[in-house]
């Protein structure tokens, strides 16, 4: 092979390599941009990231423990993550609960994941209804029939596999089980765009405001706080999971409770209990 041909071949290879590198880099940039997080970080005057100080004190954790211990008739768990500082607190029982309607949000996110992988559509009706309308009924009105339509499309084995894959190992669709810590971690990942596109999450968040069950976490939040939440009530279970925006921070939180009598005859005192825990979390 002549020296001229060798030079041409080397030049062509170099150009091709640069082109492939360019495409690879731009693909990574596109993916990162598409999955960009909802804002949870703080920058200084130079635009550099500065990790905020932890907001939850040892005294706050102690008070939460005392409140939980004061109700020997209940099993209770509190799990909170400050998405700005990544500080996490988990107080109370570490065991799983029957999740009640809180996992309607998991079903919605699982369906959105299927949309993004091309296995489902937001435009094609399921059960004769638009998916977005089903989501609204599930999250805003806690509609069980809409939930069944979505879960039947996903299928229980696939829903359970997805839950385990994203970090909810205790989830068993037969018994609808989850821990408070798993629920909070799920909220954090969802909000930060680590499960599905942020633009899709932002479509469903409005359904988690002014819901049919706003009597647990929302009324106990400080003035100026913005909340998106999903409550659940079933037998002796009373739970609420929420994303709370307050003072330039976002918090993912779950409060799970279960009594020994297996019904909600203690509803009034339990509502007060959950609200007291909520006020303590934001007492700093």
N, C-alpha and C positions, 0 to 999 in steps of 0.2 A: 504494500500500500504506500502511495506517495506521501511525502511530508505534508503536501497541501491537503490531501484527503483526511489525514490524521488531524490536522488543525481544525478543519471544518467539523469533523465528528466530535472533537472535544468541545468546540464552541457550542454545537447543537445540544450536547449533553448538559452543558452548564446552563444554557438558557432554559432547557426543560426542567432542570432541577430547581431553578429559581422560580419558574412558573408554578410548579407543584407546591413549593414552599409558600408562595403567595396565596394560592388557593387554600392551603391548609390553615394558614394563619387567619385568613379572612373567614373561613368556616368557623374556627374557634371563636372569633370575635362576634360573629353573628349569633352563635349559640349563647354566648355569655350575655349578649345584649337582649336576646329574646327572653332569656330566663332571668333578667335583671331583678334584683331583690326590691321589695318594698323598702322604703327608707327606715333604717334602724340605727344608723351610725351617726357620730358627731364629728365635725371637722373644726379645726382651729382657724385662726385668721389667715394662715398660709395655705389652707385647703388640705392640710394633712390630717389623717384620722387620729383622733385622740380617744382612747377608751374611757368612757365615763366611769365614775366611781360607783362601787356597789351601793345599792340603795337600801337593801334589807339588812337591818342590824341583828345582832344576836338577841337583843331584847324583843324584837318583832317575832323572831322564831320561837322564843320562849313563851310569849303571850299566846301565839297560835297553839302551841302544845298544851298550854294550860286550858284554853277554851275547849279543845278536843277532849282532854282528860276529864273535864267537868261533866261530860255527857257519857256516863257509863252504859247508857242504853243504846248508844250509837257506835257504829264503826265509821270513822271519818278519815278523809285524806285531803290534804291541801298541797297542790303543786303549782309553782309559779316560776316563770323565767322572765327576767328583764332582758329583752332582745337587744338593748343598747350595750349593756355591760356583760351579757351572757351569764349573769349571776342566777343561780338556781336554788330554790328552796323546796324541800319535800318534807312534809310533816304529817304524822299520823300513820295509818295503815299502809303498808306497801302491797297488800293483797289486791287481787283483781275484784271487780264488781260486775254485776249485770249492768251494762251501759245504758239501758233504756234508750231514749231517743237521741242521746248525744252522738251516737254513731251514724245517724242519718247524714251527718256531714262527711263522714268517711265514705259512705256510699256515693255521695255527690262527687267527691274528689276522685274516687275510683272510676266513675263514669267519665269524668273529664280526662283522665289519663287514657282511657280507651279512645276517646275522641282524638287525642294528640298522637296516638299510635296508629290511627286509621281504622280502628276496629269498631268505632261507633260514630255517630254524627249528631251535631246539634240541630241540623235542619230536618232530619228524618224523624217522624213521630215514632214513639214506642208506646204500645198499648193505646194507640189512637190519640196520644197527647204529645205536645212538644216537650222535649227534655227540660228546657228552661222553666216551663210552667210547673212541671213536676218538682223541680228543685225549689221553686218558690213555696209550693205547698208543703214540702218536706221541712224546710228550714224556718219558714215564717209561721206556718199553721200546724206544724208537726203532724202532717197527714200520713197515716200509716198505709193507706191504699196506694198513694203515690210512691211511698218507700218500697212497697212490694213490687210495683211495676219496674222500678229502677234495679232493684236487687235481682229480680228474675231475669232481666236482660244481662246483667253482669254475670250471673250465676254464683251461687254460694261458694263453690270451691275456688273460683277465680278471685272473688272478693277476699276470701280468707288468705289466699296466697299473696295478694297485693298487700294486705295489712301486715303480714309477716315480713314481706320484702322491704317495707318502708319503716320498719322498726316498732311494730306492735306485736310482739311474739305471743302475748297472752290472748290475742283475739281468737275466739272460737265462735263462728257464726251461729252454730246450733244454740249456744247459750248467750251470745252477744256479750262477750266478756272483754274487759279492758281495765288497766290500772289508771289512776289519776295521772301518774307521771308519764305514762305512754300517751295519754290524751293531750297533755301539755306539749310534749315533744312533737306530736303530730301537728298541733296548731302552729308551733314555731316553724316547722319545715314548710307547712302550707303557706304561711304568710310570707316567708322569705323566697318563695318560688322554687323550692327544692323538690317539689312533687309534681306540680303542673305549672304552666305559664302563669305569671302574675296577672296578666290581662284577663285570664279566665277566672282566677280567684276574685278579682275585683268586680266581676259580674255577679257573683253570688253573695258577696259580703252585705250588700244592702238588704238581702232577705233575712239577715240575722239581726236586724234592728226592728224595734216596735213589733215584737212577736206576740203570739198568743200567750206566752209564758214568760213574762218579764218581771216576776216577783222575787227572784233569788239574788243574783249578783247585781244587776243594773241599779236597783233603788239604793244600794248601799255605797255606790261609787261617789267619789268627791265631785263637787261642782266643776264642770269643764271637761270631765272625762267623756270620751266617746267609746261606746262598747258595741261589739258584734259578738253574739253569743248563741249557744244552743243548749237549752235545758232538757232534762229528761226525768220523767217520773214513772215508776213501775213497781208495783207491790211495795216493798219497804225501801226502795231506792229513790233518792232525790238528788240530782246532780245538776251542775251547770259548768259549761266550759266557755271560755271567753277570750277574745282579743280586746285589750283595753289600751286606748291611746290617752296618755295623760302626761302633761308637762314635758313635751317633746320626747317622750319615751313610749315604747309599745311593750305591753306585757301579755304573755300567753299564760292563762291560768285555768285550773280545774279544781273544783270543790266537789268531792263525791261523798255521799252519806248513805248509810243503810242501817235500818233498825232491826231489832230482834223479833218484833211482832209481825213483820212481813206485810204491813199495809201503811197507809198514809194518814192514819187517824191522828198522828202527832204533827200534822202538816204545819200548823201555825207556829209551834215551838221550833220546828225544823227550819222554817223560813227565817225566823229570827236568828237561829244558830248560824246559818249560812251567811246571812247579812253581817253578823258580828265578825265572822272570820274575814269577810271582804273588807270591812272597815279597818280591821287591824292590819291587813296587808298594806293598805294605803295610808296608814297613820303617820308615816315618816314625813 
